[in-house]
Amino acid sequence: MNQKFEDFFSDDTDKRITQTGGADLSHDDENSGGSDDSGNNDVSGDAQVSSSGQSSLNNDIAEERDDFDEDDAFENSLFVAQPPKPPKSRKDMRRKRSRVKQRRLISIILAISIVIVIAVAAIFVTLKVRNLAPQIENSREYAADYPGPGRVVVDFTVNDGDSADTVAAGLVKAGIIKSKAAFTQAVAATGAQSTIYPGTFTLKLRMKAADVLTILTDQSKAGGFLEVKAGDKASDTFKKASNMSGLPLKDFTALINDKGAGILPAEANGSFEGWLEPGSYNVKDAGSAKTIVSDLVNRRISHLDELGVPTGSKREDVLKIASIAEAEVNQEQYYGKVSRVIDNRLAQDMPLGMDSTIAYGEGVSASELTTKMLEDASNLYNSRIHKGLPPTPISIPGDNAIKAALNPESGNWIYFVTVNLDTGETKFTNDAAQFQQYVNEYKDWEEKNG
């Protein structure tokens, strides 16, 4: 480093001498021809100048040497990049330190935030996996299924109102299927929840769940359960009760012939029609026809009480009107209007003129009525001839029809015609001419639709 310095300043010194002392000597040479005094004075001045210049030169050289040493030290430093220049003032230094602190603080906060996010995510994933693990294992276990077709015949009973989950649990307990999940998955795949019928079914042990479901959704395979529906007739219900219970039909017929003695209320006038409650009944182990029928009638009475139907003869009339309204139209929205038509006709002492009552008395459907039947006065249910309500209800009316009979819609209608049997559209009027137009409209529809 010293050699480099000497070389550097050797050239620089010559330059400085040339620029300072050289100028003075040149000045002396130019004035050497003058007087001695003047010359001496010049020489002295030159000497002084030279001495002063030399001193200044030495100071400059020292400063340059210090700067060079600093530069040389920087060149030999381990740092590659040149450090930033120092701030120009204390204020700048404070600002710089503040910015550095802010950057460090932001970096620390970001780092901590990242660590927290990662930790939370790790905890969440861990807990999720732990929670799912048992479910995965359970689903594998519960979804197990037998290959079928099964062995050893057994009876299995589905009670009215049982859910798919309840049925599945019973099937597993009985050894018929291997897991609840296999059955509930089969139900979900077919949407069969609402079509699992109550009753006693003949199944086998170790059956495939889907095969079991196929049987439980086939009403013809259900044994022991009697299904009573709104609109059914008492005679048809008794036939089904005999089939489901295995009891002789003659036992039920005997109850009818005996006019329900000891079973029916007085207002029923010895007829079961309308006095049997819709629903599902386990009749497999009933023991007798009277037990079954008594259950149906007692439930009917209790339900009529719940609906607020007046007792006595008024209750029988409500059942009659409700059964006619339900038979005359196939849309519940019209039950209230039909009930009003019946009330209006009764109030005006007009025959009801309902084909549904005539068909009931003849034992046929309304579409099977003939002109002769319509004119048959021996049929006490012929409401074209006989005024007033029929002797009994003509079916087992449901709740909506009963409610409509209790509270019919307001109106002055005395005629109605269902003009479209497909849609059930029914039109009402109090004008005979308008009624005839509706009849013609129905005939046009009938011609087009056969």
ZAPA-628335 format. One line per 3 residues: number of its first residue (from 1); their letters; for each residue x, y, z of N, C-alpha, C. Coordinates in steps of 0.2 Angstrom, whole numbers. Example, Ala and Ser with C-alpha at 12.3 -4.5 7.8 and 13.67 -1.06 7.14 Angstrom:
% residues 2
1> as> 66,-28,39,62,-22,39,66,-16,39 ~ 64,-11,35,68,-5,36,64,0,39
***
This chain:
% residues 450
1> mnq> 4,-6,0,0,0,0,4,6,0 ~ 10,6,4,14,12,4,17,14,-3 ~ 19,8,-6,22,9,-13,17,12,-18
4> kfe> 11,10,-17,6,13,-21,5,20,-20 ~ 5,22,-13,4,29,-11,10,33,-14 ~ 16,30,-14,22,34,-16,21,35,-23
7> dff> 19,30,-27,19,31,-34,13,36,-36 ~ 8,36,-32,2,40,-34,4,47,-32 ~ 7,49,-26,9,55,-24,15,58,-28
10> sdd> 19,54,-31,25,56,-34,23,60,-40 ~ 18,58,-44,15,61,-50,11,67,-48 ~ 7,66,-42,3,72,-40,7,78,-38
13> tdk> 13,76,-34,17,81,-32,20,85,-37 ~ 23,82,-42,25,85,-48,20,90,-51 ~ 14,88,-51,9,92,-54,8,98,-50
16> rit> 8,97,-43,7,103,-39,13,108,-39 ~ 19,105,-39,24,110,-40,24,114,-46 ~ 22,110,-51,22,114,-58,17,119,-58
19> qtg> 11,118,-54,6,122,-54,7,128,-49 ~ 11,127,-44,12,133,-39,20,135,-40 ~ 25,132,-37,32,134,-37,34,135,-44
22> gad> 32,131,-49,34,132,-56,32,139,-58 ~ 26,141,-56,24,148,-59,28,153,-56 ~ 31,152,-49,35,157,-46,41,158,-49
25> lsh> 45,152,-51,51,152,-54,51,155,-61 ~ 46,154,-64,45,157,-70,45,164,-70 ~ 42,167,-65,41,174,-63,48,177,-62
28> dde> 52,173,-58,59,176,-56,63,176,-62 ~ 63,171,-67,67,171,-73,65,177,-77 ~ 59,179,-77,57,184,-82,59,191,-79
31> nsg> 60,191,-73,62,198,-69,69,198,-67 ~ 73,193,-70,80,193,-67,85,199,-70 ~ 82,202,-75,86,208,-78,85,214,-74
34> gsd> 81,214,-69,80,220,-65,85,222,-60 ~ 84,227,-56,89,230,-51,90,224,-46 ~ 95,225,-42,97,220,-37,92,220,-31
37> dsg> 90,226,-29,86,227,-24,79,224,-25 ~ 77,226,-31,71,223,-34,71,216,-34 ~ 77,213,-37,78,206,-38,78,203,-31
40> nnd> 81,206,-26,82,202,-20,75,202,-17 ~ 71,207,-18,65,207,-15,61,202,-18 ~ 61,201,-25,57,196,-28,59,189,-26
43> vsg> 66,188,-25,68,181,-23,66,180,-16 ~ 66,185,-12,63,184,-5,56,182,-5 ~ 52,186,-9,45,184,-10,44,177,-13
46> daq> 48,176,-18,48,169,-21,49,164,-15 ~ 54,165,-11,56,160,-6,50,159,-1 ~ 47,165,0,41,165,5,35,161,2
49> vss> 34,163,-4,29,159,-8,30,152,-8 ~ 36,150,-9,38,143,-10,37,140,-4 ~ 39,143,2,39,140,8,32,139,10
52> sgq> 28,144,9,21,144,11,17,138,6 ~ 19,138,0,16,133,-4,18,126,-2 ~ 24,126,0,27,119,2,23,116,8
55> ssl> 22,121,12,18,119,19,11,117,17 ~ 8,121,12,1,119,10,1,112,6 ~ 6,112,2,7,105,-1,7,99,3
58> nnd> 11,100,8,12,95,13,6,93,17 ~ 2,98,18,-5,96,21,-9,93,17 ~ -9,95,10,-14,92,6,-11,84,5
61> iae> -5,83,5,-2,77,4,-5,72,9 ~ -4,75,15,-6,71,21,-14,69,21 ~ -18,74,19,-25,73,18,-26,67,13
64> erd> -23,68,7,-24,63,2,-22,56,4 ~ -16,56,8,-14,50,10,-19,46,15 ~ -22,50,19,-27,48,24,-33,45,20
67> dfd> -35,49,15,-41,47,11,-39,40,7 ~ -33,40,4,-31,34,1,-31,28,5 ~ -28,29,11,-28,23,16,-35,21,17
70> edd> -40,25,18,-47,23,18,-50,19,12 ~ -48,22,6,-50,19,0,-47,12,0 ~ -41,11,1,-37,5,1,-40,0,6
73> afe> -42,2,12,-45,-2,17,-52,-5,14 ~ -55,0,11,-62,-2,8,-61,-8,3 ~ -56,-7,-1,-55,-12,-7,-53,-19,-4
76> nsl> -50,-19,2,-48,-25,5,-53,-28,9 ~ -59,-24,10,-64,-26,15,-68,-33,12 ~ -71,-37,17,-74,-43,15,-81,-41,12
79> fva> -84,-35,13,-90,-34,10,-90,-32,3 ~ -94,-35,-1,-94,-34,-8,-97,-27,-10 ~ -103,-26,-7,-107,-20,-9,-104,-14,-5
82> qpp> -104,-8,-7,-102,-2,-4,-107,0,1 ~ -105,1,7,-110,3,12,-113,10,11 ~ -120,11,13,-123,17,11,-119,23,14
85> kpp> -120,28,11,-116,34,14,-120,37,20 ~ -116,39,25,-119,41,31,-124,47,30 ~ -129,48,34,-134,53,33,-131,60,34
88> ksr> -134,64,31,-131,71,31,-132,75,38 ~ -137,72,41,-138,76,48,-141,71,53 ~ -141,73,59,-144,69,64,-152,67,63
91> kdm> -155,72,60,-162,71,59,-163,66,54 ~ -158,66,48,-159,61,43,-157,54,47 ~ -152,54,51,-151,48,54,-157,45,59
94> rrk> -160,50,62,-166,47,66,-171,44,61 ~ -172,48,56,-177,45,51,-176,38,48 ~ -169,38,47,-167,31,44,-168,26,49
97> rsr> -166,27,56,-167,22,61,-174,21,62 ~ -178,26,61,-185,25,62,-188,20,57 ~ -186,21,50,-188,17,45,-186,10,46
100> vkq> -180,9,48,-177,3,49,-181,-1,54 ~ -183,2,60,-187,-1,65,-193,-3,63 ~ -197,2,59,-203,0,56,-203,-6,52
103> rrl> -198,-6,47,-197,-12,43,-196,-19,47 ~ -192,-18,52,-191,-24,56,-197,-26,60 ~ -201,-21,62,-207,-23,66,-212,-26,61
106> isi> -213,-23,55,-218,-26,50,-216,-33,49 ~ -209,-34,48,-207,-41,46,-208,-46,52 ~ -207,-43,58,-209,-48,64,-216,-49,64
109> ila> -220,-44,63,-228,-45,63,-230,-50,58 ~ -227,-49,52,-229,-54,46,-227,-61,48 ~ -221,-62,51,-218,-68,52,-222,-72,58
112> isi> -224,-68,63,-228,-71,68,-235,-73,65 ~ -238,-68,61,-245,-70,58,-245,-76,54 ~ -239,-77,50,-239,-83,46,-238,-89,50
115> viv> -234,-89,56,-234,-94,60,-240,-96,63 ~ -244,-91,65,-251,-92,69,-255,-95,64 ~ -256,-93,57,-260,-96,52,-258,-103,51
118> iav> -252,-104,51,-250,-111,49,-252,-116,55 ~ -251,-113,61,-252,-117,67,-260,-119,68 ~ -264,-113,66,-271,-114,67,-273,-119,61
121> aai> -271,-119,55,-273,-123,50,-271,-130,52 ~ -265,-131,55,-263,-138,57,-267,-141,62 ~ -269,-137,67,-274,-139,72,-280,-141,69
124> fvt> -283,-137,64,-290,-138,61,-290,-145,57 ~ -284,-145,53,-284,-151,49,-283,-158,54 ~ -279,-157,59,-278,-163,64,-285,-165,67
127> lkv> -289,-159,69,-295,-161,73,-300,-164,68 ~ -300,-161,62,-305,-164,56,-303,-171,55 ~ -297,-172,54,-295,-179,53,-297,-184,58
130> rnl> -296,-182,64,-298,-186,70,-305,-187,71 ~ -309,-182,69,-317,-182,69,-319,-187,64 ~ -316,-186,58,-318,-190,52,-316,-197,52
133> apq> -311,-199,56,-308,-206,56,-313,-210,59 ~ -317,-209,64,-322,-214,67,-328,-214,62 ~ -330,-209,59,-335,-209,54,-333,-213,48
136> ien> -327,-213,46,-325,-217,40,-325,-224,42 ~ -323,-225,48,-322,-232,50,-329,-235,51 ~ -334,-231,54,-341,-233,56,-344,-234,49
139> sre> -343,-230,44,-347,-231,38,-345,-237,34 ~ -338,-238,35,-336,-245,32,-339,-251,36 ~ -340,-250,42,-343,-256,46,-350,-256,45
142> yaa> -354,-250,45,-361,-251,45,-363,-252,38 ~ -360,-250,33,-362,-251,26,-361,-258,23 ~ -358,-262,28,-357,-269,26,-364,-272,24
145> dyp> -364,-277,19,-370,-280,17,-369,-287,15 ~ -374,-291,16,-374,-298,14,-375,-299,7 ~ -372,-304,4,-373,-305,-4,-379,-307,-5
148> gpg> -383,-310,-1,-389,-313,-2,-389,-320,-5 ~ -394,-324,-7,-401,-322,-6,-404,-323,1 ~ -400,-326,5,-402,-327,12,-404,-334,13
151> rvv> -405,-335,19,-407,-342,21,-411,-342,28 ~ -415,-347,29,-420,-347,34,-425,-342,34 ~ -431,-344,33,-437,-339,32,-439,-337,39
154> vdf> -440,-330,39,-443,-327,45,-448,-322,44 ~ -452,-320,49,-457,-315,48,-454,-308,51 ~ -456,-303,48,-453,-296,50,-459,-291,50
157> tvn> -461,-288,55,-466,-283,55,-464,-276,55 ~ -467,-272,51,-466,-265,50,-472,-262,53 ~ -471,-258,58,-477,-255,61,-479,-248,58
160> dgd> -485,-246,58,-487,-240,55,-483,-234,58 ~ -480,-230,54,-477,-224,56,-469,-225,57 ~ -467,-232,56,-460,-233,57,-456,-229,52
163> sad> -450,-226,54,-445,-223,49,-441,-228,46 ~ -437,-226,41,-433,-231,38,-427,-233,43 ~ -425,-228,47,-420,-229,52,-422,-234,57
166> tva> -428,-234,59,-431,-239,64,-432,-246,61 ~ -434,-246,55,-435,-252,51,-428,-255,50 ~ -423,-251,48,-416,-254,47,-413,-257,54
169> agl> -414,-253,59,-412,-256,66,-415,-263,68 ~ -422,-263,66,-425,-269,67,-423,-275,63 ~ -421,-273,57,-419,-279,52,-412,-281,54
172> vka> -407,-276,57,-401,-278,59,-401,-283,65 ~ -406,-281,70,-407,-285,76,-409,-292,74 ~ -414,-292,69,-416,-299,68,-412,-303,64
175> gii> -406,-300,62,-401,-304,58,-403,-305,50 ~ -407,-300,48,-410,-301,41,-405,-297,37 ~ -402,-291,39,-397,-287,35,-391,-286,40
178> ksk> -386,-285,36,-379,-284,40,-378,-277,43 ~ -381,-272,40,-380,-265,43,-385,-261,42 ~ -386,-256,46,-391,-251,45,-390,-246,39
181> aaf> -383,-245,38,-381,-240,32,-383,-243,26 ~ -382,-250,25,-384,-253,19,-391,-252,17 ~ -395,-252,22,-402,-252,21,-404,-244,19
184> tqa> -402,-240,24,-404,-233,23,-401,-230,16 ~ -395,-233,14,-392,-230,8,-396,-233,2 ~ -399,-239,3,-404,-241,-3,-410,-237,-3
187> vaa> -413,-235,3,-419,-231,3,-417,-224,0 ~ -411,-221,1,-410,-215,-1,-409,-215,-9 ~ -406,-221,-11,-405,-222,-18,-411,-222,-22
190> tga> -417,-225,-19,-423,-226,-23,-428,-221,-21 ~ -427,-217,-15,-432,-213,-13,-438,-217,-10 ~ -437,-222,-7,-443,-227,-5,-446,-226,2
193> qst> -443,-220,5,-445,-219,12,-453,-219,13 ~ -456,-216,8,-464,-215,9,-467,-221,7 ~ -464,-226,4,-468,-232,1,-466,-238,5
196> iyp> -463,-238,11,-462,-244,15,-468,-245,19 ~ -472,-250,17,-478,-252,20,-478,-255,26 ~ -483,-254,31,-483,-257,37,-486,-264,36
199> gtf> -484,-269,40,-487,-276,39,-482,-281,41 ~ -483,-287,40,-479,-292,42,-477,-295,35 ~ -470,-296,34,-467,-298,28,-463,-304,29
202> tlk> -463,-309,24,-459,-315,24,-453,-313,21 ~ -447,-314,25,-440,-312,23,-436,-318,25 ~ -429,-317,24,-425,-323,26,-419,-319,30
205> lrm> -415,-323,33,-409,-321,37,-404,-320,32 ~ -399,-315,33,-394,-313,29,-395,-312,22 ~ -400,-307,21,-402,-305,14,-398,-299,12
208> kaa> -398,-297,6,-395,-291,3,-400,-285,5 ~ -398,-280,8,-402,-274,10,-407,-272,4 ~ -404,-271,-2,-409,-269,-7,-414,-274,-9
211> dvl> -413,-280,-8,-418,-285,-9,-424,-285,-4 ~ -422,-283,2,-426,-283,8,-431,-277,6 ~ -428,-271,4,-432,-265,3,-437,-266,-3
214> til> -435,-270,-8,-440,-272,-13,-446,-275,-11 ~ -445,-279,-6,-451,-283,-3,-455,-278,1 ~ -452,-274,5,-455,-270,10,-459,-264,6
217> tdq> -457,-263,0,-461,-258,-4,-466,-261,-8 ~ -468,-267,-8,-473,-270,-11,-479,-272,-7 ~ -484,-268,-7,-490,-269,-3,-493,-276,-3
220> ska> -492,-279,-9,-495,-285,-9,-492,-290,-5 ~ -485,-289,-3,-482,-293,1,-483,-292,9 ~ -486,-287,10,-487,-285,17,-493,-289,20
223> ggf> -492,-292,25,-497,-296,29,-499,-294,36 ~ -505,-295,38,-506,-293,45,-508,-286,46 ~ -507,-281,41,-509,-274,42,-515,-272,37
226> lev> -520,-269,40,-526,-267,36,-525,-260,35 ~ -525,-258,29,-524,-251,27,-531,-248,25 ~ -534,-244,29,-540,-241,27,-539,-234,25
229> kag> -542,-232,19,-541,-225,16,-548,-222,15 ~ -547,-215,15,-553,-211,13,-556,-212,7 ~ -563,-213,6,-566,-215,0,-567,-222,0
232> dka> -564,-226,4,-566,-233,4,-573,-234,6 ~ -576,-240,5,-583,-242,7,-582,-247,13 ~ -586,-248,17,-586,-252,23,-586,-259,21
235> sdt> -590,-261,15,-589,-268,13,-583,-270,10 ~ -579,-266,7,-573,-267,4,-568,-268,10 ~ -568,-263,15,-564,-263,20,-564,-270,24
238> fkk> -570,-273,25,-571,-279,29,-568,-285,25 ~ -568,-284,18,-565,-290,14,-557,-290,15 ~ -554,-283,15,-547,-283,16,-545,-285,23
241> asn> -549,-283,28,-548,-285,35,-548,-293,36 ~ -552,-296,32,-552,-304,32,-546,-306,29 ~ -544,-304,24,-538,-306,20,-531,-305,25
244> msg> -531,-299,28,-525,-297,31,-525,-301,38 ~ -530,-302,41,-530,-306,48,-531,-313,47 ~ -533,-316,41,-534,-323,41,-541,-325,44
247> lpl> -545,-320,46,-551,-322,49,-557,-323,44 ~ -561,-327,45,-567,-328,40,-571,-322,38 ~ -572,-321,32,-576,-315,30,-583,-315,33
250> kdf> -586,-322,34,-592,-322,37,-593,-319,44 ~ -587,-319,47,-587,-316,54,-588,-308,53 ~ -586,-305,48,-587,-298,47,-594,-297,44
253> tal> -596,-301,40,-603,-301,37,-608,-301,43 ~ -607,-305,48,-611,-306,53,-612,-300,57 ~ -607,-296,58,-607,-289,61,-611,-284,58
256> ind> -611,-285,51,-615,-280,47,-622,-282,47 ~ -624,-289,47,-631,-291,48,-634,-289,54 ~ -629,-289,59,-631,-288,66,-632,-280,67
259> kga> -631,-276,62,-631,-269,62,-626,-266,67 ~ -621,-269,68,-616,-266,73,-618,-266,80 ~ -622,-270,82,-624,-270,89,-618,-270,94
262> gil> -618,-266,98,-613,-266,103,-606,-262,101 ~ -607,-260,95,-601,-257,92,-602,-250,89 ~ -607,-249,85,-609,-243,82,-613,-238,87
265> pae> -612,-232,87,-617,-227,91,-624,-227,88 ~ -628,-224,91,-635,-224,89,-636,-220,83 ~ -633,-215,82,-634,-210,76,-631,-213,70
268> ang> -628,-219,70,-626,-222,64,-631,-226,61 ~ -637,-227,65,-642,-231,62,-641,-238,59 ~ -636,-241,63,-635,-248,61,-630,-249,55
271> sfe> -627,-244,52,-623,-244,46,-616,-242,48 ~ -611,-246,46,-604,-245,47,-601,-240,42 ~ -605,-238,37,-603,-234,31,-601,-227,34
274> gwl> -595,-225,33,-593,-218,36,-591,-218,43 ~ -591,-224,46,-590,-224,53,-583,-228,55 ~ -579,-229,50,-573,-233,50,-567,-227,49
277> epg> -562,-227,54,-557,-222,53,-551,-224,49 ~ -550,-220,44,-544,-221,39,-537,-222,43 ~ -533,-227,41,-527,-228,45,-524,-235,44
280> syn> -519,-236,47,-516,-243,47,-517,-247,53 ~ -519,-253,53,-521,-257,58,-517,-264,58 ~ -514,-266,64,-511,-272,64,-516,-277,66
283> vkd> -519,-281,61,-524,-286,63,-522,-293,63 ~ -515,-294,62,-513,-301,62,-515,-305,68 ~ -514,-302,74,-516,-306,80,-522,-303,84
286> ags> -527,-300,80,-532,-297,83,-537,-302,86 ~ -537,-308,84,-541,-313,87,-548,-314,85 ~ -552,-308,83,-559,-309,81,-560,-303,77
289> akt> -566,-304,72,-568,-298,68,-571,-293,72 ~ -574,-294,78,-577,-289,82,-571,-284,85 ~ -566,-287,87,-560,-284,89,-558,-279,84
292> ivs> -557,-281,78,-554,-277,73,-559,-271,71 ~ -565,-273,70,-570,-268,68,-572,-263,74 ~ -572,-265,80,-573,-261,86,-567,-255,86
295> dlv> -561,-258,85,-555,-253,85,-556,-248,80 ~ -558,-249,74,-559,-244,68,-565,-239,70 ~ -570,-242,73,-576,-237,75,-574,-233,81
298> nrr> -571,-236,86,-569,-231,91,-564,-226,89 ~ -559,-228,85,-555,-222,83,-558,-217,79 ~ -563,-219,75,-567,-214,71,-571,-209,76
301> ish> -574,-212,81,-578,-208,85,-573,-203,89 ~ -567,-205,91,-562,-201,94,-560,-195,90 ~ -559,-197,83,-556,-192,78,-561,-187,77
304> lde> -568,-189,76,-573,-184,75,-574,-179,81 ~ -573,-182,87,-573,-177,92,-567,-172,92 ~ -561,-175,90,-556,-170,89,-557,-165,83
307> lgv> -561,-167,78,-562,-162,73,-568,-157,75 ~ -571,-158,80,-576,-154,82,-583,-155,79 ~ -584,-161,76,-590,-163,73,-596,-164,78
310> ptg> -601,-161,78,-607,-161,83,-609,-168,83 ~ -611,-170,89,-614,-177,90,-621,-178,88 ~ -624,-184,89,-631,-185,87,-632,-185,80
313> skr> -638,-184,78,-640,-184,71,-636,-180,66 ~ -634,-174,69,-630,-169,65,-623,-172,63 ~ -620,-176,67,-614,-180,65,-615,-184,59
316> edv> -620,-188,59,-622,-193,54,-623,-188,47 ~ -626,-183,48,-627,-179,42,-621,-176,39 ~ -616,-174,43,-610,-171,41,-606,-177,37
319> lki> -606,-183,40,-603,-189,36,-606,-190,30 ~ -613,-189,29,-616,-190,23,-614,-185,18 ~ -614,-179,20,-613,-173,15,-605,-174,13
322> asi> -601,-175,18,-594,-176,16,-592,-181,12 ~ -596,-187,12,-595,-193,8,-597,-191,1 ~ -602,-187,0,-605,-186,-7,-600,-181,-10
325> aea> -598,-176,-6,-593,-171,-9,-587,-174,-12 ~ -584,-179,-8,-578,-182,-9,-579,-187,-15 ~ -585,-189,-16,-586,-194,-22,-588,-190,-28
328> evn> -591,-184,-28,-593,-180,-34,-587,-177,-37 ~ -582,-175,-34,-576,-171,-37,-570,-174,-35 ~ -565,-173,-40,-558,-176,-38,-553,-171,-36
331> qeq> -555,-165,-35,-551,-160,-32,-553,-157,-26 ~ -549,-157,-20,-551,-155,-14,-554,-148,-14 ~ -551,-144,-18,-553,-137,-18,-560,-136,-19
334> yyg> -564,-141,-22,-571,-140,-23,-575,-143,-18 ~ -573,-146,-13,-577,-149,-8,-581,-144,-4 ~ -579,-138,-3,-583,-133,0,-589,-131,-4
337> kvs> -588,-130,-10,-593,-128,-15,-598,-133,-16 ~ -596,-139,-16,-601,-145,-17,-605,-145,-11 ~ -602,-145,-5,-606,-145,1,-611,-139,1
340> rvi> -609,-133,-1,-614,-128,-1,-620,-129,-6 ~ -618,-132,-12,-624,-134,-16,-629,-139,-13 ~ -626,-144,-9,-631,-148,-6,-635,-145,-1
343> dnr> -632,-140,3,-636,-136,8,-641,-132,5 ~ -639,-129,-1,-644,-125,-5,-650,-129,-7 ~ -648,-134,-10,-654,-139,-13,-658,-141,-7
346> laq> -655,-143,-1,-659,-145,4,-664,-140,7 ~ -661,-134,7,-665,-128,9,-670,-126,4 ~ -670,-128,-2,-675,-126,-7,-679,-132,-8
349> dmp> -679,-137,-4,-683,-144,-5,-682,-147,-12 ~ -676,-146,-15,-674,-149,-21,-671,-156,-20 ~ -672,-161,-25,-668,-167,-25,-661,-165,-26
352> lgm> -657,-169,-23,-649,-168,-23,-647,-169,-30 ~ -650,-174,-33,-648,-176,-40,-641,-178,-41 ~ -638,-181,-36,-631,-183,-36,-630,-190,-39
355> dst> -626,-191,-44,-625,-198,-47,-621,-202,-43 ~ -617,-199,-39,-613,-203,-34,-618,-207,-29 ~ -623,-205,-27,-627,-208,-22,-631,-214,-26
358> iay> -633,-212,-32,-637,-217,-36,-632,-223,-37 ~ -626,-222,-39,-621,-227,-41,-620,-232,-35 ~ -620,-228,-29,-619,-232,-23,-624,-237,-21
361> geg> -630,-234,-22,-636,-239,-21,-637,-244,-26 ~ -634,-243,-32,-634,-249,-37,-628,-253,-37 ~ -623,-251,-33,-617,-255,-32,-613,-255,-38
364> vsa> -613,-249,-42,-608,-249,-48,-605,-242,-47 ~ -600,-241,-52,-597,-234,-52,-602,-229,-56 ~ -600,-223,-55,-604,-218,-58,-604,-218,-66
367> sel> -598,-220,-68,-598,-221,-76,-602,-227,-79 ~ -604,-231,-74,-608,-237,-76,-615,-236,-76 ~ -617,-231,-74,-625,-229,-73,-628,-230,-80
370> ttk> -634,-232,-80,-638,-233,-86,-644,-228,-85 ~ -648,-227,-90,-654,-223,-90,-659,-227,-85 ~ -659,-233,-86,-664,-237,-81,-662,-236,-74
373> mle> -656,-236,-72,-653,-235,-65,-655,-228,-63 ~ -654,-223,-67,-656,-216,-65,-663,-215,-64 ~ -667,-220,-67,-675,-219,-66,-677,-224,-61
376> das> -673,-228,-57,-675,-233,-53,-677,-230,-46 ~ -683,-230,-45,-686,-227,-39,-685,-232,-33 ~ -684,-238,-34,-683,-243,-29,-676,-242,-25
379> nly> -672,-239,-28,-665,-237,-25,-666,-231,-21 ~ -666,-232,-14,-667,-227,-9,-661,-222,-10 ~ -656,-223,-13,-650,-219,-14,-651,-215,-20
382> nsr> -657,-216,-24,-658,-212,-30,-660,-205,-28 ~ -655,-200,-28,-656,-193,-26,-659,-189,-31 ~ -660,-192,-37,-664,-188,-42,-672,-189,-41
385> ihk> -673,-194,-37,-680,-196,-36,-682,-194,-29 ~ -678,-196,-24,-679,-196,-17,-676,-189,-14 ~ -680,-185,-11,-677,-179,-9,-673,-180,-2
388> glp> -669,-175,0,-666,-176,6,-659,-180,5 ~ -656,-181,11,-649,-184,11,-651,-192,10 ~ -646,-196,8,-647,-203,7,-647,-206,14
391> ptp> -649,-212,14,-650,-216,21,-644,-216,25 ~ -638,-217,22,-632,-217,25,-626,-213,21 ~ -621,-212,24,-615,-210,20,-614,-215,15
394> isi> -610,-213,9,-609,-218,4,-602,-220,4 ~ -598,-218,8,-591,-220,9,-588,-218,15 ~ -581,-219,16,-578,-216,22,-574,-210,20
397> pgd> -577,-204,22,-575,-197,20,-568,-196,24 ~ -564,-192,21,-558,-190,24,-558,-183,28 ~ -553,-181,31,-553,-175,35,-555,-169,31
400> nai> -552,-168,25,-554,-162,22,-561,-161,20 ~ -564,-167,18,-571,-167,16,-575,-166,22 ~ -574,-168,28,-577,-167,34,-577,-160,36
403> kaa> -571,-157,35,-571,-150,37,-575,-145,32 ~ -575,-147,26,-579,-143,21,-586,-144,22 ~ -588,-150,24,-595,-151,26,-597,-147,32
406> lnp> -593,-146,37,-594,-142,43,-594,-135,41 ~ -590,-132,37,-590,-125,35,-590,-125,27 ~ -595,-125,24,-595,-125,17,-594,-117,14
409> esg> -592,-117,8,-591,-110,6,-597,-106,5 ~ -597,-100,5,-603,-96,4,-604,-95,-4 ~ -610,-96,-6,-613,-95,-13,-620,-97,-14
412> nwi> -623,-95,-19,-630,-97,-21,-630,-103,-26 ~ -625,-106,-27,-625,-111,-32,-630,-117,-31 ~ -633,-120,-36,-637,-126,-35,-635,-131,-41
415> yfv> -631,-129,-45,-628,-134,-50,-621,-134,-51 ~ -618,-139,-53,-611,-140,-54,-610,-145,-59 ~ -605,-144,-63,-603,-149,-68,-595,-150,-68
418> tvn> -592,-156,-68,-585,-157,-69,-584,-157,-77 ~ -581,-152,-80,-581,-151,-87,-575,-155,-90 ~ -570,-157,-86,-564,-160,-88,-562,-165,-83
421> ldt> -563,-171,-85,-561,-177,-80,-554,-177,-78 ~ -550,-175,-83,-542,-176,-82,-540,-171,-77 ~ -542,-165,-78,-540,-159,-73,-544,-159,-67
424> get> -550,-161,-68,-555,-161,-62,-558,-154,-62 ~ -557,-150,-67,-560,-143,-67,-568,-144,-67 ~ -571,-140,-62,-578,-140,-60,-581,-133,-60
427> kft> -586,-132,-63,-590,-126,-64,-596,-126,-60 ~ -598,-120,-57,-604,-120,-52,-608,-114,-55 ~ -614,-114,-54,-619,-109,-56,-626,-110,-52
430> nda> -630,-105,-52,-637,-105,-50,-642,-104,-55 ~ -639,-104,-61,-644,-103,-67,-644,-110,-71 ~ -650,-112,-73,-652,-118,-76,-649,-118,-84
433> aqf> -649,-112,-87,-647,-111,-94,-639,-112,-94 ~ -636,-109,-89,-629,-109,-88,-626,-116,-87 ~ -630,-119,-83,-629,-126,-81,-629,-131,-87
436> qqy> -634,-130,-92,-634,-134,-98,-628,-132,-102 ~ -626,-126,-102,-620,-125,-106,-614,-129,-103 ~ -613,-129,-97,-608,-133,-94,-608,-140,-96
439> vne> -615,-143,-96,-616,-150,-98,-613,-151,-105 ~ -615,-146,-109,-613,-147,-116,-605,-146,-117 ~ -602,-142,-113,-595,-142,-112,-592,-149,-110
442> ykd> -595,-152,-105,-592,-158,-103,-593,-163,-109 ~ -599,-163,-113,-600,-168,-118,-595,-167,-124 ~ -593,-161,-125,-588,-159,-130,-581,-162,-128
445> wee> -579,-162,-122,-573,-164,-119,-573,-172,-120 ~ -579,-175,-118,-580,-182,-118,-579,-185,-125 ~ -582,-181,-130,-581,-183,-137,-574,-183,-139
448> kng> -570,-178,-137,-563,-177,-139,-559,-182,-136 ~ -560,-184,-130,-556,-188,-126,-558,-196,-125 ~ -564,-197,-128,-567,-204,-128,-568,-206,-121
***
